[in-house]
């Protein structure tokens, strides 16, 4: 199989069979024994480029061809992605493949249109309409409608522009293991971020291959998350707990802060996170950390006594992934929103039941949705007078900390 055939197989699995992009790539590379970095890069870039312009290509093909089996359109999609954006391959090579699957006259019409028009999106749509913005920024129209209703059109446009560019990978440096200035002087791909001990990666590939990752001297971490924890006044002698339905490195940040004094219970319903965390705990001899694989409804079976600080990270729409995961727009489903909100409320209730008087509950979700953020917290506070809101904030991707994250810090009152 050549790279275009392999790319077609990958895209078809992602779109039709809903296989995650990264998994589809990994499986294809393994099945075809592809180890060369350049070939891997070409395939990843071609499929990724199509996915990042998928919705406008859908519109274009619908106009000129109408309803047709997705698999037959893949090579034409690759031609459009390469011709308009990627410009890495010979157009005629991909076009020849496209003409084996589709009516040649229809293809010629599309090529003539894209060659002579600056507007790929139908002109009948207003430029601030959800339909236009959906195609322009490759974001589901229902998400844009929700955002416009909740935050206003001006804020939403800035969000979409920020989301159109991939988020910059950021890492947290364990200052007890590494000197930040020494690390920066020897790693030119990193620069400082607005938050102390968090660095931005500007190089190619992934920083995960660095030697410093092996002992968690550095680890992936978002500036906004560190900023939140910086202002929590974490006490080393107190019991801390984390419930997480999503991968995160909050426990590594806490260990970097508190070292051997930490007393931390981690409960995660994400199986891979459980095994990864268990491996890290064992390798780094984190004797004060315990990890359990359980759902939020089983927290009480894992944590034996009330804690002073509880991080609650339930499963959410995770709309932050729209800019970092090329196929996420295909997997975020409006019909699942109510189910997720119900799960968020349940997780919040279960975590709250294990907070000691005077303790803190920190609710964090990497998303932009008032239904999952202030509405969930507002309902919780109305039902729980024993808690009070100390602080909450919604971060936007166009702000300095480059984050799509909502958090709320709740204090449990004493004597109520």
N, C-alpha and C positions, 0 to 999 in steps of 0.2 A: 504493500500500500504506500502511495506517496503522501506528502504532508496534507494535501487538500482532501484526500479521501479520509485520512485519519481525523482531520479537523471536522469534516462533515459528520463522521460517526459521533464525535464528541458533542457537537452542537445539537444533533438530533437527540442524544440522550439527555442533555440538559433541558431542552425545551419540551420535548414530547414525553420523556419518561421521568422528568423532574429529578434527575440525578444532580447533586450539587456540582458546581463547576470544578472545584478543586479535586473532588473525588473522580469525576469523569476524566480529567486530565491525567491524574495519577494512574488510573486503571488503563488508559490508552497507552501511556508511556511504557508501562510494565508489559502489557500484552504485545506490543510491537517492538519491545526491547530498544527503546529510544533513550540513549544516554547522552548524546551530543547536546551541549548547552544551546548552540545556535538553532538546532532543529526544534528543541523544546520551546525556545523563546519565540520562534516563528509561529508555531502552532498556537501557543498561549495567546500571542498578540492577535492573531487572525480571529480566533474564536471570541476572545475578549472584546475586540473592536466591534464585531457584529452585535454582541450582547449589549454593549454600551450605546448602540444606536438602533436597537431592535425595534422599538415602537414606531419610529419614523419609517423604517424599512417595511414594517407591517402595513402602514398606511399607504406607502408608495405601491407596494405589490397589490394591495386590495384595489386601488384605483385602476391599475393597468391590466391586471390579470383576473382579479376576483377570487372567489373561494377555490383553494387548491391545496393538495396535501403538502404539509410543511416540508417534508424531506425533499420534494422536487424543487423547492425554492432556495435550498441552502447554498448551492454554488453561486447563484445570482446574488444572494445576500453577501457572500464573500467578495464577489466582484465589486459591489457597491461600497462595502467597507474599505476595501483596498484602494479603489479608484478615488473615493471622496476623502478618506481620512488617513489610512495606514500608509499607503504608497510604498509598500515593501516588496511586492511581487509584480511580475509582468501581467498586465491586465488581460492580454490576449490568451494567456495560458488558462486563467480562471474562466474567461468568457467561453472558451471552447468547451469546457466541462458543463457550464450552465446551459449551453445550447443542446446538450444531449438530453436534458430533462424538461425543457420548456419550449413553447412555441417561439420560433426565432423572430417572427414579426413583432411579437409582444416585447421580447427582449430589446429589439432595436428601438422600439418606441420609448422604452424606459431609458435606454442609453442616450437617446437624442434629448429626452427631457432633462436628465441630470447634467448633460453637457451644455445645455443652453439656458438653464434656469438657476437663479440664485436661491430660490424658495422651494425647498423639498416638502414643506408643510402646506397643505391646501390653504389658499388665501381667504377662503370664506370664514375661517376661524379668527376671532379677535385674538390679539397677541397676549392678552392677559387672561384668556379663557383657560380653564383646566385642560381642555382638549388640546389646545395649541401647546401649552406648557408641558403637557405629558409627552408629546412627541419631541419637543425641543430639548427637554432635560431627561428623557427616558425614565419617567417616574409615573406610576399608576395614577390615572386621573382621579380616582376616589381618594387617594392620599392627598393630592393637591386641593381637592374640594374641602376636605376636612381641615387642612392647614389654613386655607383662606378664611374659612368660617371662624376658626379659633384664634388666628394670629393676624389676619389682615393681608391684603395682596402685596403690600410693600415689603413686609417681613418675609413673606413666602418667596418672593422673587429673589431676595438676597440669599435665602436658604438654598434654593434650587441652583443658583449660580455657584455657591460654595460646594454643594454636593456634586456638581458636575466635574470637580477636580478631586482626585483621590486624596484621602486624608494622609498626612505625613506620619510614618511610623515613629513612635516615641518610646524611649526606654527610661527606666528608673535605675539610677546607680545606687548600689548599697554603699553608702559613704564610709561604712566601717570596714569594707573590703577593698575599695578603690578610692583613689584621689581623683576627683572630677577633672581638675586641670591637667593632671598627668595623662588621664585617659583621652581628653580632647587633643592634647598635643601629639599623641601617637595614633589618633584615629581621625583623619581629616574629613571623613564622611559624616561626622556628627557635629552639630552645633548646639549651643545652649537654647533652652526654651524659656518662656516667661516664669517658669516655676523651678525653684532650686532643686538640683539633683535629678532633673528630668531633661533628657537630651532628644533632639530631633535627628532622625536619620535621613540624609540627603543622597546617599549612594544608590547604586543599582543592586538589584537582588534583595536579599534579606539579611539583616544583621544577626539573625539567629545562628549563623554558622561561626560566629566569633567564639574564641576560646572562653571569653568572660561569661558566656551564657551557661557554660557547663556547671558552674558552682553557684549560679544565680547572683554573681557579682553585678550583673545587669539583667534586667527582665523587662518585657513589654509592659508599659503602664501609661495611662493617659494623664496629661497635666491636670485636667479638671478633677480627676479622682484624687490625686495627691493633694491638691489644694483643699479639697473638702476634709480629708483626714488630717491635714496640717492644723486645721482649725477646730478639731474635735477635743483637743486636750486629752489624748489617750493616756490612761494611767496603767503602768506596768503591773501593779499588784492586783489589778481587778481581772475578773473573768470576762473574756471576749468570745463572741460567737459570730459565725457567718453562715447564712443560708443562701445558696446560689443555685439557680437553675441554668446558669450560663457560665462559660469559662471566664475566669478572672484571676488576677494576681494580687488581690488585696491582702491575702495572707502573707505574701512575700514582702509587701511594703510594711506590714505590721511587725514582721520578724526583723526587718532591717532597722526599725525604730526601737524595738524592745529587746531584741537579742534573746539571751537565755532566760530572761525573766518572764517571757510571754506564757500565758495560759489561755490557749485558743482551741475552740471546737469548731470544726468546719463540717457542715452538712451540705451535700450537693446531690441533686437529682440527675446531674449530667454525668453519665457513666465514664466517659473518657476523661473528664476533669477529675473524677475520683481517683482513677488509676495514675494519672499524671501527678496529682498532688501527693498521693501516697508514695510514689517514686521519689519525689523531691524531698519529702519529709525524711525518708529513710536515708537517702544519699547525703543529706546535710545535717543529719543527727538533730533534728528539731524536736527534742524530747517533750517540749511543752505543747506540741500541736497534735491534735487527734482529728482524723477525718472519717466521715461516715457517708455511705451511699444510701440516701433515703429521700423520700418526697417530703414536702412541707407538712403533710399531715402526720408524719412520724417524728417530728422534731423532739417531742417530749420523751421519746424512747432513746434518743441519742444524747440529749443534754439533761443531766441529772438535777441541776439546781439553777435558779435564776442567775442571769448574767448582768453585768453593768453596761455592756455595749454590744448591740446586736446589729449586724449589717444584713439587710434584707434585699436580695437581688433576684426577684422572681422572673419567670419567663415573660417577655413582653413582645411587642411588635418589632423591637430592635431596629427602628428605622435608621439608626446611625449606619447600618450595614449597606444602605442604598449607595453610599459612595465608595465603599471599600470592597464590596462583593459584587462582581459583574452581573450575576444572575439573581441577586436578591429581589429585584423588582418582580420576578416571576413567582417568587415564593411567599411574598407578603400578601395575605388574603384578607379581604374585608370581612368575609363571613366568619373568620376566626377571632375577630376583635372582641366580641362579647365574651367568648370563652376565655381569652387571655385576661380580660379585666376581672372576671370572676376569680381566676386563679391568682391574680395579683392581690385581690382583697383577702383571699384565703391565706396566702403566704404572710401578709401583713398581720392578720389576726393571730396566726400561729406563733410568729416571732414575738409579737407583743405580749403573749401569755407567759413568756419566759424572761421578761425584763424585771429586775429588782427595783424597788422604790428608789428614786433618784437616778435611775439608769437612763440610757439613751437608746433609741431605736432609729437607725439610719436606713431610709428607703431610697434605693437607687435604681433607675432604669435608663438604658441608653436609647432613648426615643424622643419623639416630638409628638405628643398627643395629650391634650388636657384631660381627655377621658381616662387616661392611664396615670396621670400625674396629680394635678391639683384636685380633680374630682374624686379620685380614690382616697386621697389624704383628707379631703373635706368630709367625706362620708364617714371615714374612720374616726375622726375627731368628734363628730356629732354623736357617735355611738360610744365613745370612750372619754368621758370627762376626766378620767385619771391621767390622760396624756395632754400635753400642750405642745404647740408648734414653736420650736425655737428658731428654725430657719428653713427656708426652702428657696430653690432657684432653678430656672430652666436655662441651660446653656445652649447656645446656637452655634452652628458650624462656621458662621461668618465672623464670630467674635475672636478675641485674642487667643483664647485657650483652645480654639478649633475643636469644639466638642458638641456632640448632640446627646445631652445628658440632663436628666431631672433628678434632683435629690431633695429629700425632706428630712430634717432632724427633729425627732420628737422626744421630749423629756417626760418621764413618768414621775408624777408628783408624789410627794411624801405625805403619808397619812390619809390618803383617799382610797 
